[in-house]
Amino acid sequence: MTGTLPLDGMRVVELSSFVATPLGGMTLAQLGADVIRVDQVGGGPDIDRWPLAPSGRSLYWAGLNKGKRSVTVDLRSPEGRELVAGLAAESGIVLTNAPPRRGLGYDELKAARPDLIHVQLQGTRDGGNAVDYTVNAAAGFPAITGPPGRDAPVNHALPAWDVACGLYLAVGLLAAERHRLRTGEGQSIRVALQDVALATAGNLGYLAEAQLGEPRRRLGNHLFGDFGRDFATADGRVMVAVLTSRHWRDLVEATGLTEVSAALERALGADFRRAGDRFACREALGGVLAPWFASRTCDEVGDALGGTSVLWSRYRDFAEVAAALHREPLMGELDQPGIGPHLAPGSPLRLGDASLPPAPAPTLGEHTEEVLRDVLNLPPERIEALRGIGAIAAP
């Protein structure tokens, strides 16, 4: 991509750990913001979070901090907190999920920078602790995840609320920055993980459905409200989803089951052009289609459904996905210090025709001296004195 990135000139001080806040910061960094992640000397609680590279370095930490600068200070010391407060005053934007520390609260930082934008991730709206796993349990989704007939809840492997919350943090920060450009006023933005889950459950109709009728039941791999399910093939498994009457028409035509489908409609008094009828008759329709898929390989299924509107995909595990990454335009070669060369994603946001390539994550504390010198204008002797008292780490 030629020219400047959209957020060039924006500087963000990030005090964070784990998923949501680092993801929010990385989203901004990938769009050109100078994101300075500040950690305790030695690293925060996520510095060695699994999965790990063969070297023992955290792939998780590296994956969520691409393109940032890293500063480490002793946040327990007044000198260390004073440095962070100075960075906040110079930068004007703070993104954090860190617990409050003396001198680093919003009101204290705002006193030095009246137009400060301060974006805070909380667990619950009242400031209580919560993480994706506990929020998900309380939101109702594990009760409808998994096969029918199961009594125990089933957790989802993806930390969906962390991911959604990270993107909400970035959106909220950008909205506050636009407000400041228009009015000169700073703002305190708070986003609660619990609120993000509750809002999503409400926006997608799950909560109104439970209020106005029956709560959602477990469906296994069936698609709620239309026809969609997994099918075994001769060499694997595929997922098929029908969302429109055209999808259904193309599916039965591609499988040679048009007349069988019409006969089933007459027998059941259904109209398979309607999503509700397809859903109500899902077991019968699946029974008719299953032998067609079972007698073909995944490649043969692809040949038959290619060129149609049918939505389908083969199930893959992460090893299969990783083996095919060289064909994905999103991925770029990244030589991550301490981990080595591997394919990693850039930003999924495409600016025009350009895809933004991945940038390495910093090593912990890599930019401490650089940031103190260039952002805070500290002379070398002051930096050395801070190092001497342990306020910053040795290089």
Disulfide bonds with the S-S distance in Angstrom:
none
